[in-house]
């Protein structure tokens, strides 16, 4: 019974590592270094020709 439990924990750890590896290599969009995609979601205001941010 103990060997079965250890084997299941080992397989779960391998699956987790495989999932993390897949996420790091199979990115579809560029984002921040963390890979969360937050940099592609946020639109930053651009500075106009006068050097100031636009005021709404």
Secondary structure, DSSP 8 states (H G I E B T S, - for coil): -HHHHHHHHHHHHHHHHHHHHHHHH--SS---TTSS-HHHH-----B-TTSSB---
